[in-house]
Amino acid sequence: MTTSPDDVRLTPRTEPLGLAVPSAVPTHWYNLAADLPTPVPPALHPGTQQPLTPDDLAPLFPMALIGQEVSTERYVEIPQTVREIYALWRPSPLVRARRLERALGTPARIYYKYEGVSPAGSHKPNTAVAQAYYNAVEGITKLTTETGAGQWGASLSMACSLLGLECEVWQVRASYDSKPYRRMQMETYGAVCHPSPSDLTQAGRAMLEADPHTTGSLGMAISEAVEAAATDPAAHYALGSVLNHVLLHQTVIGQEALAQLDEIDERADVVFGCAGGGSNLGGLAFPFLGRNLREGTSTRVVACEPAACPSLTQGEYRYDFGDVAGLTPLLKMHTLGKDFVPPPIHAGGLRYHGMAPMVSHAKELGLLDAIAVDQETAFAAGVEFARAEGIIPAPESTHAVAGAIAHARAATEPQTIVIGLSGNGVLDLPAYHDFL
C-alpha cells in the first residue's frame, strides 16, 4: 500500500545533539519512482538484452533488495534493526554556514547537511547497513564489493562487522596506493581489502594483461567483486551507488533536511550535491524533487561532478554496462563508456564512467541540472570551507562546495542554499597537502 507524505512518521531524537536546527529521523525511505512523470527505463540482461527478472538478480542480491530495486511504492519502511544502527549517528546535522556567508559577502543563507558524523565518516553507511541487514536475514555470510576512495568499502566493512558478516573489498589501485588509511580502516573493521585490478579474479588478470600499469577504475573493481560473489554460494555482492535500492536507502539525508528546514520555516531555493555514481546526490535531492513534483515547489538541484569524469555533462544517455568486463546488467544511464579510465584524481569516489539510472532519467526529464568542476577549483573551495567552518570536506564533497560557493558569490538577493557535505576529509589529508 502506498502511503501519503503525511503518513510518514518522524521520530524525534530526544537526547541533546547540539544541532544548529532541530531534527527528526525518518522511519521510511522515499522512492522517487512513485512521483516521476515517466518510469525509469528497465535494466537489461547482459546476455539476452531483455528486461531483468528477479531470478536474474538472485545470485547477487537478496530478494528484499531486488524488490526495492523495481518498487514504485512511494515509501518503504526501514526495519527496526536498521533504525537502531542509524541512531548511532542519525539524524545528521543541518548547519547554517554563517562564517562562510560572511567570508563570501553573500546575501544568501547557506546550510550544509553534514554526513561526516557517521562512524565511517561519510554518507555511505546509510545503505551499507541496510544491505548488510537484508543479506544477513537471508542467511548470506559474506559480502563482496568495490570501492574508490574507500568510503564505501569502509562503510560496508563497518556494517558487516555490526551484523556478523565477512567482507571482501576490491579498491581502485590509484586510491589503494594514495589512501592507505582507508584500507587500514577497513581492516580494523575486519574486512579484507585488495588493490584492483588484482590477480585474484579472471577479470582482474585480463585487465592486468591488457595494461600492467593501469591505475584502475570503479568499473574494473566492480567486475572483480561481482565475479568473486558469483563464484561463491555463501556470498552476495553489495554496491555502494548507482542502483535504485542504494539511492532509496540514502533518502534519509534529504528527508531529514526537508524536515529540518520546515522546522525553521525555510525552503531551499537551490541544492548542490557531488555526483559520481549518484548515491549522495540522489539521497539528498530526491526528496526535494519529490516535493517539487507533488506540491509544485521549485527547488533547483545541481549535480556537481568532476571535470575529469563528466558523465552527466559530457556522457551519452544510452544503455551501457556498469563494469568493464560486462558482467553486470545493462543500465540506461549517462555514460562515458565502460572502458573509460579516468585520471587518478583525488576524488576517488567520483571516478565512475556512468551515472545512476534514476539520476540520469531525472536529468533527461529536466528535473535537475549538472555542472563539471575541475580538481583545483574543488580543492580551493574545500580549503575555503575548512577555514570558515572548521570542517575539512572529503574531496568528493568539495565539488558541491565549489558549486555552492560560486552560486553564492554571484547572488544579488537573499535565497537559501543547501550543500550536501557527503563526508569529512580527515583521511584524505595527503590530497589537501598536494593541493597546498
N, C-alpha and C positions, 0 to 999 in steps of 0.2 A: 504494500500500500504506500502511495506517495503522500508524504506529509507536506503541509504548507510551512513557509518560513516561521510563522507564528507558533508552530507546534514544536519547533526545535528548542529543547530546553538548554539553558545555560546555567551551569553550576558555579556559583561564586566561590572563589578561593578565600577562605576565612582568615588564614594567617597573614600577618603583615608582610608585604613584599617590597615596600619602598618604591613602588612604581610611580612614574610620572602621572599616570592616569589609572583609574580603577580597571579591573579586568574580570573576565569570566571565561570558563573553559567549555568549549563545545562538547556535546555528548554524541553528536553525529558528524560525519564527514559530508561535505557538499559536493554534488555531482553536476558539473556544468552541462553535461549531455542532456539533462532534463529540460534545459532552457534554451538550447541552441536552436536557431530557426531551421537549420538543416542538419542531419546527422553527420558525424564524423565517418569518412569512408572506412570500410572494414579492413582489418589486417588480412593478408592473403597467405595461404600455404606456400612455402618456398618451392615445392615441387609441382603441385597442381595449379597453383596460382588461383585457387578458388578461396572464398571466404573461410577463415579458420573455424573449426568446430571445437567444443570443449575437449574432445578426445585428442585433438592435435596438440593442445597445450598441457594435457595432464602429465606427461613425462617430466615437465619442468616446474609446474606451479600447482599449488593446492587448489581444490575446487572452489573454495571460498573466494580466492583471488581471481580465478577465472570468471566467476560470476560477477565480481565487481568490474572486471575489465570490459564487459559488454553491457553492464547495467545502465538503464535510463531512469532509475529512481532518483529523485532529487536529493534525498538524504539517506545515508547508510549509517546505522547505529554503530558506535565504537564499542567494542567489547570491554567489559568491566576491567579485565586484566590489563588491557592496553591503556585504559584511562588511568589506572593506578600507577603504571610506569610513567605515563605522561606527567603525572603530578610531581615527579622528581624535578621538573623544570618548567612545566606549563602552569599558568599562562606565561608567555614570554612578554617582556615589557614593550609598550609603545611609548617612546620618549620624545618629548619636544626638544629639538636641537636648537635651543636658544643661542648658545655660544656660536654655533655655525651660522645662524641667521645674522648675528651681529658682525661676524667676520666677513660675510658676503655683502653686508649692507643691503639686504633684500627686504622688500615688503612682504614676502611670502612667509607663511608659517610652515616650518619643516618638522616632520615627525619621522622617526625611524622605528621599524618593527625589528627588534633585536633577537635573532635566533641563536646567537653565540652563547647564550646562557645554558644551552643543553650540555650534559656531561661530556659529549664528544666535541662540542664547540661549534656545531652548525645545525642547520635545519634537517639534516638527513635522518636523525633518529625518528622523526615523525612517521616515516614509512618503514624504516628498518624494524622498529618494534612491532608494527602491525604485521609485516611479512614474516618475521620470526615466529610470532604468536600463531598465525594461521598454519604455518608449516608444522610447528610443534603439535598442534591439535590433531593434525592429520597423521602424526606418527613419524614424520621425517626427522632424521637425527643430524643431518649436515646440510649446510648451505654453501654454495659457491657463488662468487661474484667477481666483478671487475671494479677498479677504482682509478680515478685520475689523480687529483691532488691528494687523495687519501681520506677526505672527509666521509665519503660514503663507506669506504672499507672500514674505517674506524667505527662508524655508527652501526654497521651490521655486526661487527665483531662485538661491540658492547651489547647489542640486542641479543645475540646468540648466547653470550655469557649469562645474561639475566634470565634467559628462558631455557638454558640447558642444551644448546645445540653446538655442534662443531662448526667452524667457519674457515673457509679457504679462499684467499683473495689473490687475484692477479692484478698488479698495479702497473700502470703505464710506465715503461722504462724511464722516460725523462723525469717523471715525478719520483719514482723509486730512488733514483740516484740523487735528486736535488732535495728531497724531503725525507731524510732518514727518520725523523722523529715521528712522522705519521706511521711508518712501519713499526716503530717501537711501540706506539700507542696500540696498534692492532695486536701485536704480540703480547702486550700487557693484559689485554682482554682475553687472551688465549687463542687467537687466530693464527693461521699460517699465511704468510704473505710472500708471493713470488713476483719477480720482475717480468713484465710482458713486452714482447713475446719471449716465451721460455722454450726449453726443450722437453717439457713435460707433457705436451699435447701434440697431436698431429698437426693441428692448425698452427701452433707456435713454431714447430720445426720447419714448416713450409715457409712461414714468414721470415724466419732467420736465414733460410737458404736463399730466399729472394734478395734479402738485404741484411747481412750480418750486423750492420752498424745502425739499424733503424732505431729511432728514439721511441717507437711505439705509438699507439693511439688507443682511444677507448674502444674503437671498433675491433682492433686486434685483441684487446683484453677480453672483450665480450665473447669473441669466438672461443677463446681458451676456457673461460668459465662455463660457457654453455656445453662445450664438449665434455668437460670434467663431470658436470651434473648428469648429462645424458648417458654416460657410461657407468654410472654408479647408482644402483637401485635404491640406496639409502639416502641419496642426495637430491636436492632440488636447487634450482637457480634463483637468485634474487637480483633484481635490477633496481638501481638507485634513481632512475629518471625515466623519461620518455613514455612509458606505458600509462594507460588510463588509470589503473588502480594505484600507481605510485603518486600521480598528481592528485587523485582523490584523497589519499591519506594526508597530503600536505596542506589541504584546505583548512586545517585547524589554524594556520597562520592568518589567512585572510578573514576567516570568520571572527577570530579574536580581534583583529584590527578594526573590523566594522563595528563590533560591539563597543570597543574602547573609544572609537571616535563618536559613536552615538551617545555614549555616556557624558561626553563633554560638548554635545551639540555641534560637532564638526562634521563636514562632508568633504571627502577627498576630491580635489579637482584633478590631480594627476598622480599616478602611482608609477614608480620606477623600480624595476626588478632586473637582476642579472639573468642572462639566459644562455644556457649551454645545451643541455638536454631538455630543460623546461620544467623541472620539478619545483624549484624555488619560485620561478615566475608564476607558474600555474597555481601553486599553493597560496601565494599572496593575492594574485589578481583575479582568479576565477570567482570568488565570492563577490568582488566588486562588479565584475562583468555580469554575474547573475542578477544583481540588483539593478544594473543598467537595463537588462533585458526585461525584467519583471515589472519594474517600477518607473522606468523612463528616466532614471538618473543619468548623468553624463560624465562620470569619472573617466578620464583618459588613462589608458595603460600603455606604458612604454617599455618594451623589451630592450635591454642593453646588452649586446653581445660583443665578443672580442673581434676586432678588425681582422685578426689572424685566422678566425674560424667563423665567417659571417653567413651562417646557413639561412637566416631569415631575410637578410638584406641582399644577399647575392646568390643564394642557392635556388635550385629549381624545385617547384612543387610537383612531386611525382612519387610513384612507388619506388622504394629502394630498400635494400637490406639494412638492418640495424647493426650488422657486424661485417668485418672484412671477408671472412670465409664463406659467407652466405648461408649460415646455419639457422639464422633467425627468420621469423616471418617477414614478409614484405609489408612495409608501412607506407601509407600516403603521408608524405611529410616534406618540408623544405629540407633539401639535402645538397651537399657539396659532392656527393658521390661516395660510395662505401670505401673506395680506395684512397680517398683524400687523407693525407697525413699532414696535420697542421704543424707549424713550427713549435718547438718546445717552449712555449710561453709559460710564465709563472702561474697563470690561472688554469691549472691543470684540470679543474672540474668543468671547464667550459670548452675543452678541446674535443668536441664531438662533431662528426660530419653532418648529423641530422638534428632536427628539432621534433619534439613531441608531436604526434599527430593531432592532438586536440589543440595545442598551441598553434600549430601550423594552420589548422582549419579556422581557428578564430582570427588569425591574421588574414587569411583569404577572404573571410566574411567582413573584414574591415572593423573588427571589434577591438583590435589593438594595433599599435604602431611599433616599429623597431628601428634602432639606431646601432651603428657599429662604433666601438670605442677602441682606440689604439692603446697599447700597453703603457706607454709613457704618460698619456693623459689619465689613464685609470690609476696608476700609482701616485701621480701628483694629487689626484683627488683623495686617495686614501690617506696620504700624509696630511693633507689639509684637514680632513675629517678628524684624524687622530689628534692633531694639535689643538683642535677646537673642542672636541667632545671627549677625548681621553681613550676612546676605543680604537684599536688598530683593526681595520676591517680585513677580512680574508681577501686575497687577490681577486677572487670571483666577485665579491661584493663591491669592490672598488668601481666596477663598471657601472653599477646602478648609482653609486655615489657620484660618479663623474657626470652621468646624465642629469641627475637632480641638481648638482651644483651649476651646471651650465644653464639649466632652465631657470633656477632661482636668480642667477645673476642677471638674466635678461628680463625678469619680471618687472613690470612697472606698476602693478597694483596688487593688493592683498589677494592671496589664494592659499590653498592648503596642499602641500606636497607630502607624499608618503614614500619613504625609501624602504625597500626590503634589504635589511642588513643580514644576509644569509648566514654569516658566521664570523668568527674572530680570526685574526691573522697571527696569533701567538706562535704557532708552529710554522709560520711562513716568513719569519723574520729575515732569513737569508735573501729572500726575494726583495724585501724592502732595502736590505743592505746593498744589493746590486744596484737598485734604483738610486739610492742616496750617494 
